[in-house]
Amino acid sequence: MTKHASLAPLSAAGKPHTISSYRDTFRQLLKFAARTLHKPPSRLSFAEVDAPLIVAFLDDLENHQGISVRSRNLRLTAIHSFFRYAAFEAPEQSAQIQRVLAIHSKRFTRTLVSFLTRPEVDALLAAPDRSTWSGRRDHAFLLVAVQTGLRLSEITGLKRDDLFFGTGAHLRVIGKGRKERCTPFAKSTTAVLRSWLKEPQRGGDGRDMLPATRGDPLVEGAQRTR
């Protein structure tokens, strides 16, 4: 964009997924603006990226590209972040910026989360082959997941030092937003976890509670998690 093309993008200190999401948002927005205004991004002025254009962009994403309302709102969040920054860098455009910031997120109905039945939980916990090291690990993993409801990233990030037995047995969890909390687990889980912690180490630094076969941290979707 001309004139204020130097407006800095969002901070690189954010999470990788957030950065990639914001990058994709502005890539899509600039393509939409180019089609709508019939000029390449290099010739766009900041003033042309106004509230009506952004609303039309969001509607196009939802109605013609099939994204969900939740994804539409995430795109708007990225745009709002940029325009809040622009408010400091381009105060002469304050009226335009305020109109963009006044665009509301779209309401949507949240889908209720369904729960596993007791037989389904029992079948899930019985699935790993506990005659093998990886099977015992997977059983412990599933048991922690079922009893604590932790996110996948929280479970894979658990360290041995995060586990506390005795009265008020619990896991110390570093969750979303780097917030720390204590999550209790049932007494029936204690024996399984105590036994698992006695398993021989297979490399790595020995700190991960549920490591991959070679001792590395478990990584979602990676072959080395086996």
Secondary structure, 3 states (H helix, E strand, C coil): CECCCCCCCCCCCCCHHHHHHHHHHHHHHHHHHHHHHCCCHHHCEHHHCCHHHHHHHHHHHHHHCCCCHHHHHHHHHHHHHHHHHHHHHCHHHHHHHHHHHCCCCCCCCCCCCCCCCHHHHHHHHHCCCCCCHHHHHHHHHHHHHHHHCCCHHHHHCCEHHHEECCCCCEEEEECHHHCEEEEECCHHHHHHHHHHHCCCCCCCCCCECCCCCCCCCCCCCCHHHC
